[in-house]
Amino acid sequence: MTRRFASLPLVAALACGALQQTGNAGGKKEAPEVPPRKGKSETIKLFNGKDLTGWEGYKDLWSVKEGVIVAKNSTPIKYSTYLLTQRKFSDFRLIFCAKLVESEMHSGVALWGKKFPNVKGVKDPKAARTEYTYQGQLVMFPSGWGLYDLYRREGKINPGQEIRSVAIKAGKQHDWNDMEILAQGNRIRLAVNGKLVLDWRDPEPDLVNEGPIGLQLHSNTVPQEVHFKGLELTTFPEDKMITVK
């Protein structure tokens, strides 16, 4: 795994520790630098604070309560499921808050991929409840933090423990975390509670595509609950983090 700091100001690099990762975990492939795409920049409230207009997912698992999106299961979930935006995005800044209420399982935001109901071994997506699974990159939080490529490279894109430890230190396990995801070109940056904790480029740009954004409710054998709020997105944003202190 190759780590570089040249694209970060020296102060930020010192403040955040070893953050930037390029290539796979094994360091076999250096990631090219795909520049941010160009397009109309607009700021959108993905969540209206009242209902799930603009989203799709299982209604028994996703709801709105007191201005918060609630992901909750009381029975086991065999396959991770997602609340998906009906609109697709490529380059964006997403500012939101998330809180793990019950369980120690991570959640996350999926991006650059697609709805993936035909999971291997599943003959009937409706019966198996895989209608809202996702294939694509996943920014994980709060348990362990990190990255995952759903139904493709698996954990091979996950940064090393020393990088994830920066996010663990900045994050809160069972409280609200203020987060900013900046996705541009083949680059994903993540800020947690005002601290830059991840700067990563995908070594396989062909796997970066316009797609829906998905909020994750992870597969689990125990009850779990995750909350989301805010969810303000800017398309084709400026090439800078705006919440880093």
SEDREN-112661 format. One record per residue (C-alpha): x, y, z. Coordinates in steps of 0.001 Angstrom, whole numbers, plus 524288, in hexadecimal, padded with zeros to 5 digits. Layout:
SEDREN-112661
XYZ ...
//
This chain:
SEDREN-112661
800008000080000 8058C80D127FC03 802FC81924803FF 805DB826E27FF6B 804D28340E805C3 8086383D137FA89 7FA56840E67F7B5 7F7E0844EF805D0 7FD138516180BD4 807E584E4181579 7FFF18533F820F6 7F46D84A9981D5F 7FD2883EDB81B81 80344840D0828D1 7F62D8434282F4B 7EF50837888296E 7FA3B82DB682900 7FC518241081DE0 7EFE88262B81627 7F1E382526807B7 7F16D817C1801B1 7F2A18143F7F360 7F1E1806EF7ED42 7ED987FA1B7F333 7F0B57F59A800D7 7FB997ED427FB51 801DA7F8CE7F48A 801B87F1D97E75B 7FB447FCBE7DFB3 7FD5B80B617E064 7F0E7813237DEA0 7F04681CD37D35C 7EBBE82A8C7D673 7DEB782C687CFA7 7DB1E83AF17D05A 7CDEE83F957D564 7C32E83EF57CB43 7BCB584B5A7C6A7 7AE2384E027C72F 7A3B28569B7CD01 7A5D5859247DB69 7998F859487E39F 796A0856C97F1E5 78BE184D0F7F4C6 78561848CB80154 784B083A237FF71 77C25838FF80B90 770A18422A80D99 76FC483F2E81C1F 761ED839E781B0E 7618C82DA8812B1 769878255D8094B 765DF82C797FCDC 770F382A907F313 7757881DE17F95B 7726080F777F7B2 7742C80410800F2 76CB97FA8A80995 762358022B810CC 7627E7F91881C8F 770FB7FC1181E9E 7718080A8B81B56 7691C815498211F 769488238282566 7679E827BD83379 7690F83599838B3 770DC83A4582D01 779FB82E8B82CBF 77B1A8230D82364 77A8B816B682B95 78016809B5826F9 77B8D7FEFB8301E 779DB7F0488304D 774BA7E78483B0A 7769E7DA98833E7 782DE7D58482D0D 786E77DB4581FDE 78E137D1C081710 792837DBB780CEE 796657E9C680F5A 78BD67F2CD80A48 78BD68010C8063D 7835A80D0280580 78684812077F7E7 7851C81F437F190 77CC381EBF7E55F 7860E828607DF22 793E4824847DB08 7A06782C067DDBB 7AEB882BCB7D9D3 7B63F837497DFB6 7B05083CBA7EC21 7B209841CA7F9DD 7A91583B9A803EE 7A7BE841AB8116E 7A00C839D981B5F 79F4F834B482938 79E3B8267182D25 79CBA81F7383A11 79DC98110983D6B 7933080F13847A4 792A58006C8499C 79C697F56684680 7AAEB7F697843AB 7A9BC7F3BE8352C 7AE717FE3482BD0 7A5E0805A48224D 7AA7280DCA816CC 7A7CF815A980A96 7A8A880E7A7FD94 7AC09815A87F110 7B09B814787E2E7 7A950807BA7E10D 79BFA802087DE72 790927FA8F7E407 794A67EC417E440 789497E3027E71B 78EFD7D72E7E01E 798437D34A7EAEA 79F507C6827E84E 796E87BB0C7EC6B 78A667C3067ED09 77FBE7BE447E3CB 774B87C6F17E893 779357D49F7ECF9 76BD87D7E17F26D 76B617CBC77FAF5 779AD7CD307FEEB 777F57DBCB80143 783477DFB07F884 77B7F7E9737F078 783267F4967F6B1 790CC7EF157F7D5 79C0A7F6FC7F20F 7A8247F49D7E9EC 7B2087FF7E7EB63 7BB188068F7F4AE 7B70C8080A802DB 7BBFF8122480CA3 7BA3580B39819B8 7B744810D78272E 7B800810D6832B5 7BC3A8032A836DC 7C9EF8019E83167 7C7AF80BCF826D3 7CEA58093F819DE 7CAE3805C180BDE 7C4ED7F9FD80532 7C18C7F66D7F734 7B4757EFAC7F7B5 7B3537E34E7EF86 7C0127E5D67E841 7CD6F7E7657EE8F 7C8507E51E7FC45 7D1A47E9FD806B7 7DD1A7EC217FD94 7DAED7FACD7FCE5 7DA467FC8C80B98 7E52B8055C810CA 7EE6C8007D81B2A 7EBC68011E829A5 7F45E80D1D82BA0 7EB93814D482256 7DEDF80F96827D8 7E3A9812B383581 7E3748212E83200 7D4D88202682F59 7D28F817D283B61 7D8EF82252843AD 7D10D82D3A83D47 7C430825DF83D7C 7BA1C82280847BD 7B4DE814C1848F7 7A7218175284E0F 7A51D825CA84BD1 7A33782ECE8404B 7AE9082FF6836D9 7AF1783BA382DAA 7B4A3836FB820B9 7B86383C1381360 7BAE883333807C6 7C15C839A47FC0F 7C0FF830AA7F033 7C7D8835EF7E413 7CDFF82F047D88F 7D2CD822527DEAA 7D596828C57EBCC 7CE178277A7F896 7D0D88303A80422 7CA2D82F148114E 7C9BA838A581C97 7C4798349A829E8 7C0CF83EB983414 7C92D848F082D5D 7D5138404382B3F 7D9E783AFF81E41 7DB1C82C4B82053 7DBEE82667812B2 7E11982A2C80545 7E08B81EDB7FBA5 7E0EA81CDF7ECEF 7DAFA810F57E685 7E593809AD7DEE8 7DB2E804B67D574 7D42A810B17CFD5 7CB9B807F67C767 7C4BB804427D405 7C1218127C7D6A2 7B3C98153B7D0B9 7A83D81E2C7D26C 79EED817747DBB0 79563818ED7E6E6 799EE81C107F491 7966E8118C7FE5C 7952D811CF80D1E 798988049F812CE 791977FBD981C6A 79B3C7F0C081DC7 798137E25381DDC 7973B7DDD482BE7 791827D371834B1 78E177DD1483F7B 7858B7E93F8405A 78BF17F5DA83BEC 7887980410839E6 78F6D80EEC8327D 78B4681D1C830F2 78E3D826C382603 78B25835208247C 78F7C840EF81CB4 7932F83A7B80FD1 795F0846B2807EF 79CA7843F67FB01 7A3AA84CF27F187 7A6088481B7E3B5 7B31784B197DD20 7B8478524E7E91D 7C49985A117EB6E 7D0C8851CD7ED0B 7D234853FF7FB9A 7CCCB84F3B8088C 7C43B8596580EF9 7C2288537B81C7D 7D065850F98200C 7D483859BE82B34 
//
